[in-house]
Amino acid sequence: MTVSIDSNTKRIEHVDRHKLLIRLAIAASCLCISCARNCLFAQTAAAPALTPAAAPPTDINASFLDPELDPQEFVKRFEIESREVYAARQAILRACSAKAGETVADVGAGTGLFTALFAHEVQPGGWVYAVDIAPRFLEHISARATEAGLTNITPVLCTRSSVNLAPASINMAFVCDTYHHFEHPAHTLASIHAALRPGGRLVIVDFIREEGISSDWVLGHVRAGKNLVIDEIKSAGFELLAEPNVAGLSENYFLVFRKE
């Protein structure tokens, strides 16, 4: 039982769903490492120092790295109308302006909600990399893609400091309610910058963090407010293009950057 990846068409033949995660994650990671080690790691090693900010909670990604993680429990938490980015998912998708034929990286893909939406949006000819630190999420996304008949999704297992994508391989990186989970933001941003093609876009959706306005959960969970996030991303070689007013977002902001 095998999984074959045609490097010309990127078509995936599903033979054994249970082995798909391991095969695809290893294939994607090895491909990136073999072609990008010198370029990507050189850039992440030289990542610029960021403006001092509170460190993320030390256990912020612990639940995602649990080998017993149950993706369905997170589907119940993430894909419900009471979660703002879920309720506003179509408005967020429109604001991203992904086009047919483009390659999108859904960084911190989680349960694959936006991965699947982008996979439809970039057809025909487009591709989506579902990037996540949690192997169990990638397994769930793979099964979800199979059930939906989506053949233009590749799961990619990332690390705490790199998205593990080849240089100049994507048109857009989408980071939704995930930036505050970056444990090493300077290095992760450097890897995203390297993965984007010239003029590529970085879209950030994250929680508004303001004393006296934000909830105690946000103040304790999210390390940086919007202005600091903007400064960090600019320091990584990006230009702020726009801050669209996206219908349905009041707890989250929406920022669009371009690779300089």
Helices and strands as residue ranges (DSSP letters): E 4-5, E 12-13, H 17-45, H 62-65, H 71-78, H 84-87, H 89-96, E 103-107, H 113-121, E 127-132, H 135-148, E 153-157, E 170-176, G 179-181, H 185-195, E 196-207, H 216-221, H 226-235, E 238-242, E 252-259
